[in-house]
Amino acid sequence: MELFQDGQHVRLRSRGRGTYLHADDDGLGVSLRRLRASMNVAWAVHLYQGQYLLLQSAAYGGYLAATAAPARRGHRGRRVEQRNYFHSEVDLMLWQAVQMENLFLNHINGGNLRANGRYRRWKNGVSVDHIDDINNISTMMHWVVEVIPAREIMPRLPRPSPLPDLLLRPRMIMYVWPDIHGGLITHGTFVFGGRSVFRLRSELATRLGDLAIMDLEVADLVMCLPTHDGRLIPLVVDLPRSGETLHIIVVIVGSPVSLNSELLTRMSMHSREITEPGHLEVSFMSTSSEVSAYMALQYADVDA
């Protein structure tokens, strides 16, 4: 695990293709892309129980997961996807880094992360496949880790496109605003149209400002995505195209943040009530009452 340090951001480059592991903007797919200076190729590292590795997209907050479904046509092995924080099958997200002459990412349920398209270059999917010959492992299973330096200043949010409201696909936004002790200041839900993270921050700041809890400037507000162990992923790219419910934790610039498992469980149960009536299955890796505290948010400096 020496190549992966808890809390850092990394890029994973395929040695066989020379392209990067990329979280697709539908919030679900994973592919290989050449663009290096993109939040979509940044992955936050979480170490679990000392031997397992979770990789969370710095763009959309989804975890790299290997499913039981077959890879798409023309690709080998099983399908790899982004799975969100509230997904109950945590084992799908667990990996082990195996360093021999090259780095391999082994999945807990078997198989290794692999690139596709050695000869058909337009096939840019990622999958999990078993090794046929231990003495002749495909270079499509070789990965190179590139550490991304951190920055404490939030990158500029992309400007919204001037689309009419009627053309903007609606989605549900669920948010919680914790205080510095882990308690709840307020929470709520609303319907938001479109994908613009710039517009979403403005609308959320307006809604929170209307509560007259404190003087709040738009630039003071950071929208964060939850994780399995209480860390926060700042949302700095436009929302995924999937249109799924988005869960946001509100952070004020310069304020310490403290989260507790009760607060996150409440958010998770509220989500289940909306998406799965009558079914409240909640799974968390952390059993601690106090999950984590943050004095400053860290952003992946993808331009470095």
C-alpha positions, 0 to 999 in steps of 0.5 A: 500500500506504499503507493497509496496514502490515505487521504491523497488524490491520485491518477491511475494511468494504464501502462498498456494504453497510456490513458487515465482511469476516468469517471464518466459524466453520467455518474456511472460509467468508467472509461479511459481518457487521455485528458490529464488535467481533469477532475474526472481522472482524480481519485481520492484514496481511502484505506480500509482495515489496513489491507483494502483500498477504496477509490472515490471519484473526486468529480462525482463522489462515486466509488470504483466498483466491480460488478457481477455484470458482464463487461460491455460488448467487445470488452473482457471480464466484468463491468466496472462502474461508479457506485454511490455512497449509499450503495449497500454492497460495500464489498464491490468497492474493495481493492488491493494493490499488488506491487510486483514488477508492475502494479496490479489492482486486485478486486476482493471478489477476484480478478484484476482491473484492466484496460481494454482496446489494445488493438481496437483503440476505440474500445476505451472501457475498463473491466475486471478480468482474471489472469489466464497465465501468471507468467504472462500477465497482460500489460492491460492490467498494469497501472501507474500511480501519479500522485496529485498535489493538494490545494486549499483554495477552491478551483473556479466553478464552471460557468452555466450554459444559457439553456432555457429552464424547460430544457433543464432536467430536474433532480432532487437535491438533499442537503444537511448543514452541520455545525462545528460540533457535528450537530444539525443546523438545518437540512432540506430537499428541493428540486433543481433543474440542470447540471450547473454546479455554479447555479446550484451553489447560488440557489442553495446559498439563497435558500440558506440565506433566507433562513436568516441563520447567518450572513452568507455569501455565495463564495463562502459556501462549499458543497461537499459529497459524503463518503463511507468514512465521514470525509468530504469530497468538494463538488467543483464540477457540473452534476452528473447526467444521470439525474439521480438524487444528489446528497450535499453536506454544506460547509462554510469556507474557513469553518471547521467541520465535524460530522457524526454517524447519526447525522449521516445515517439520518441522511441515508435513511431519508434517501432510502425513504425517497428511493425505496419506500419501506426499505431502510437498509443502511451500511457504514464502515465507521462505527465511531460516534464521531466520524471525522473533523476537518480544519480545511478542505483539500482539493486535487490540483489537477493542473499541476 
